[in-house]
Amino acid sequence: MSCAQQARLAIDGGPKAKTTPNPPMYPGGYEIGEEEKREICDSLDKKYIFRYYLPKGVPSKVERFEKQIAELVGVKYALGTNSCTSALISSLIACGVGPGHEVIVPAYTYWSSASAVLCARAVPIIAEIDDSFTMDPADVERKITPRTKAIMPVHMRGSACDMDRIMAIARKHNLAVIEDTAQACGGSYKGRMLGSFGQCGCFSFQYYKIITTGEGGMVVTDDERMYLMAQSVHDSAACWRPDRFAPARFPGELFYGYDFRMSELEGALGVVQVARLPGLLDRMRSRKARICAGLEDLKAKGIVPRRQNDAGGDTAICIMFMVPTVALCEEFVKALAAEGVDVMHAYHKQLHDWHVAHHWEHMIQQVTPTPEGYPYRDPARKAPPPDYAGLCPQSSDLLGRAVHINVPPQLTDADCDMIAEAVRKVANAYL
Ligand SMILES: Cc1ncc(COP(=O)(O)O)c(C=O)c1O
């Protein structure tokens, strides 16, 4: 095949640069094997799949999973929940977030970060992201009002927020920090594990996450009171208490709550998946490093992986880079997909995606399940409803120009080299 033929884009009828199938982006889920089956069958054989009040001699797998995550993150307490959304709601309420309060959430995160704030009866205020594609600390500070109670940094697409600056802002304004670590389990910032910086950190073990229990989440914290309050929120029936019917052990221990409990079957998957985490991270990091090394010479064309607040702690689940314009991004993504790469837009106006605030129409229009418009309209707010019109132009510009490539751990060396070659081919044609 001649060089000219090779360089012809697949979208124009040339040969594909990547000819192998793309593994799906379920890092831990795709590796489920005999060990998970053994743990699940063990729970089923014992015929006890509820975490509390286990028969004598049947240790709780949820409890074991909690201890493993607490140890991994380096905190004293961990509480298994049925999702990260419920972990966020529990943490927000535990931190004292409620009616009249605002919580600052970034424009690039899964919708449930903002939804959790509304479920905690407070109002999300949306902050810009910067070129790290995580919360922009300067905009966070601009958006603080007398109603602000907490900041929710989201370690988006596996990579750390600027935790030095965010924690300094939180300290200066006396705000709680609840880290949404749903997409960054095992990541770190300057040597400290993500999830351990704020009053609470929240994890997701939903199927698309780095490790999975199908559905599931975790609250982590160093603060005993926070842990006990989150425990109360997550268990309306208060089963966990030493004596289910005992009076409150401290004022405020017992109040209304939800059922956000994690089941033993999720715990059974979790104890195995968490052991797979170091291997998954090593593989994703080596895959990403190999692809990025193959893109080095494209720096001259402006193809530079997103800025990292701490590259050493990146979980390496994806590669993101920007091209000069939104229109070019559209062409670039189409051409790269035609080359056989698992590529997507970070944001496209016409492609609905719950990960970008500009698509959260029900929040922008302040739609609520009941007509009074609570909590956007709330006498406790002592201010007009929030104004989401024209929100976060910096974020839509950055995201609109961003090309996103998944990095599943199952990629082979040859896959990585073909991905780099595909990007080179398209970059040479368009830039
Ligand atoms: C950043 C982020 N936060 C929160 C969540 C919610 O997680 P879960 O599905 O476990 O409730 C997700 C899941 O997609 C997420 O990506």
The ligand as a Tripos MOL2 file, in Angstrom:
@<TRIPOS>MOLECULE
LIG
   16    16     1     0     0
SMALL
NO_CHARGES

@<TRIPOS>ATOM
      1 C1        -19.2080   12.0880   38.5320 C.3       1 LIG1
      2 C2        -20.3170   11.1810   38.9680 C.ar      1 LIG1
      3 N1        -20.9830   11.4400   40.0970 N.ar      1 LIG1
      4 C3        -21.9830   10.6600   40.5390 C.ar      1 LIG1
      5 C4        -22.3770    9.5530   39.8300 C.ar      1 LIG1
      6 C5        -23.5310    8.7470   40.3230 C.3       1 LIG1
      7 O1        -23.1500    7.4420   40.6160 O.3       1 LIG1
      8 P1        -24.2450    6.3190   40.8670 P.3       1 LIG1
      9 O2        -24.7350    5.8560   39.5390 O.co2     1 LIG1
     10 O3        -23.4950    5.2510   41.6040 O.co2     1 LIG1
     11 O4        -25.3200    6.9360   41.6880 O.co2     1 LIG1
     12 C6        -21.7330    9.2270   38.6470 C.ar      1 LIG1
     13 C7        -22.1470    8.0410   37.8690 C.2       1 LIG1
     14 O5        -22.2430    7.9950   36.6880 O.2       1 LIG1
     15 C8        -20.6790   10.0580   38.1920 C.ar      1 LIG1
     16 O6        -20.0420    9.8080   37.0510 O.3       1 LIG1
@<TRIPOS>BOND
     1     1     2 1
     2     2     3 ar
     3     2    15 ar
     4     3     4 ar
     5     4     5 ar
     6     5     6 1
     7     5    12 ar
     8     6     7 1
     9     7     8 1
    10     8     9 2
    11     8    10 1
    12     8    11 1
    13    12    13 1
    14    12    15 ar
    15    13    14 2
    16    15    16 1
@<TRIPOS>SUBSTRUCTURE
     1 LIG1         1 GROUP 0 **** ****
